[in-house]
Amino acid sequence: MPGDKSITHRALMLASMAEGDSMISGASDGLDPRSTARCLEALGMTIGRTTDDAGLATYRVRSSGVGGWRTPATILDCGNSGTTLRMLTGILAGTSVRATLDGDDSLRRRPVERIVAPLRAMGADVRAHAEDTRPPVTVLGGPRLAAIDHTPVVPSAQVKSAILLAGLAAEGTTIVRESAVTRDHTERMLRARGVTVETSEGTTSGGAIVSLRGGQPVAPLDERVAGDVSSAVFWLVAGACHPDAELTLVGVGVNPTRRRAIDLLRAMGAQIDEQRHESNGPDWSDTGEPLA
């Protein structure tokens, strides 16, 4: 399977927040992660990228830490990647960097008020087009952020991540209250890098409360990105539908917050067995397990 795009984005951003060198192998080589890498290079990171015969990318990131990020010479082009724009805005809100993030025509139609409002509540100077509802987004860094207790209008892993990443630069404990659990890649990856992130059951059925204390450093890390479970599902559905199918998918990520399709197929009668795959990388997300 191709590398998980959501994990690749986060690995690149967190490596750039850490002081030191990080290697990310098995990564997605899609256009969206390339947009993230390109934006981070414009902010001062040194990023090398190679690909193997399977089309998987290896990134080598060298950073002086988020405190060493510099104001880019041009607009940060996020392409079609909403993850790049939203999460990077959250990180930039806690820096002294001034930057404008933009993208293609499709990205310019995607809403950003859900990150602009909470980041402003933290004290960030963030501005967006069309009455703060659409990209481009401009971040005028500088002021020290204050922690907030925020409940997103619509549960979103990107919004949650943007707030938590901004919270690392805030004074106090930042809290995000979700009415429904969203993918928790960011929380798991932060923990793997030495950041304490607390997660507890929310007051609403199926919800969650996520919190972290500001001022915690992010450590560099070498890791292997898990295979994309969304891509795996196409093969699993085809195999479940065919009476004579037998296939093995290796190294697929099975994070509990991302594997619902697998559980639904099994509940419908599909014969799906799982075996843990021994990986050299950190076991931060219950990933790296082949599905047979």
Secondary structure in CASP SS format (residue, H / E / C, confidence):
PFRMAT SS
TARGET T0000
AUTHOR 0000-0000-0000
METHOD secondary structure of the structure
MODEL  1
M C 1.00
P C 1.00
G E 1.00
D C 1.00
K H 1.00
S H 1.00
I H 1.00
T H 1.00
H H 1.00
R H 1.00
A H 1.00
L H 1.00
M H 1.00
L H 1.00
A H 1.00
S H 1.00
M H 1.00
A C 1.00
E E 1.00
G E 1.00
D E 1.00
S E 1.00
M E 1.00
I E 1.00
S E 1.00
G E 1.00
A E 1.00
S C 1.00
D C 1.00
G C 1.00
L H 1.00
D H 1.00
P H 1.00
R H 1.00
S H 1.00
T H 1.00
A H 1.00
R H 1.00
C H 1.00
L H 1.00
E H 1.00
A H 1.00
L C 1.00
G C 1.00
M C 1.00
T E 1.00
I E 1.00
G E 1.00
R E 1.00
T E 1.00
T E 1.00
D C 1.00
D C 1.00
A C 1.00
G C 1.00
L C 1.00
A E 1.00
T E 1.00
Y E 1.00
R E 1.00
V E 1.00
R E 1.00
S E 1.00
S E 1.00
G C 1.00
V H 1.00
G H 1.00
G H 1.00
W C 1.00
R C 1.00
T C 1.00
P C 1.00
A C 1.00
T C 1.00
I C 1.00
L E 1.00
D E 1.00
C C 1.00
G C 1.00
N C 1.00
S C 1.00
G H 1.00
T H 1.00
T H 1.00
L H 1.00
R H 1.00
M H 1.00
L H 1.00
T H 1.00
G H 1.00
I H 1.00
L H 1.00
A C 1.00
G C 1.00
T C 1.00
S C 1.00
V C 1.00
R E 1.00
A E 1.00
T E 1.00
L E 1.00
D E 1.00
G C 1.00
D C 1.00
D C 1.00
S C 1.00
L H 1.00
R H 1.00
R H 1.00
R C 1.00
P C 1.00
V C 1.00
E H 1.00
R H 1.00
I H 1.00
V H 1.00
A H 1.00
P H 1.00
L H 1.00
R H 1.00
A H 1.00
M C 1.00
G C 1.00
A C 1.00
D C 1.00
V E 1.00
R E 1.00
A E 1.00
H H 1.00
A H 1.00
E H 1.00
D H 1.00
T C 1.00
R E 1.00
P E 1.00
P E 1.00
V E 1.00
T E 1.00
V E 1.00
L E 1.00
G C 1.00
G C 1.00
P C 1.00
R C 1.00
L E 1.00
A E 1.00
A C 1.00
I C 1.00
D E 1.00
H E 1.00
T C 1.00
P C 1.00
V C 1.00
V C 1.00
P C 1.00
S C 1.00
A H 1.00
Q H 1.00
V H 1.00
K H 1.00
S H 1.00
A H 1.00
I H 1.00
L H 1.00
L H 1.00
A H 1.00
G H 1.00
L C 1.00
A C 1.00
A E 1.00
E E 1.00
G C 1.00
T E 1.00
T E 1.00
I E 1.00
V E 1.00
R E 1.00
E E 1.00
S C 1.00
A C 1.00
V C 1.00
T C 1.00
R C 1.00
D C 1.00
H H 1.00
T H 1.00
E H 1.00
R H 1.00
M H 1.00
L H 1.00
R H 1.00
A H 1.00
R C 1.00
G C 1.00
V C 1.00
T C 1.00
V E 1.00
E E 1.00
T E 1.00
S E 1.00
E E 1.00
G C 1.00
T C 1.00
T C 1.00
S C 1.00
G C 1.00
G C 1.00
A E 1.00
I E 1.00
V E 1.00
S E 1.00
L E 1.00
R E 1.00
G C 1.00
G C 1.00
Q C 1.00
P C 1.00
V C 1.00
A C 1.00
P C 1.00
L C 1.00
D C 1.00
E E 1.00
R E 1.00
V C 1.00
A C 1.00
G E 1.00
D C 1.00
V H 1.00
S H 1.00
S H 1.00
A H 1.00
V H 1.00
F H 1.00
W H 1.00
L H 1.00
V H 1.00
A H 1.00
G H 1.00
A H 1.00
C H 1.00
H C 1.00
P C 1.00
D C 1.00
A C 1.00
E C 1.00
L C 1.00
T C 1.00
L E 1.00
V E 1.00
G E 1.00
V E 1.00
G C 1.00
V C 1.00
N C 1.00
P C 1.00
T C 1.00
R C 1.00
R C 1.00
R H 1.00
A H 1.00
I H 1.00
D H 1.00
L H 1.00
L H 1.00
R H 1.00
A H 1.00
M C 1.00
G C 1.00
A C 1.00
Q C 1.00
I C 1.00
D C 1.00
E E 1.00
Q C 1.00
R C 1.00
H C 1.00
E C 1.00
S C 1.00
N C 1.00
G C 1.00
P C 1.00
D C 1.00
W C 1.00
S C 1.00
D C 1.00
T C 1.00
G C 1.00
E E 1.00
P E 1.00
L E 1.00
A C 1.00
END
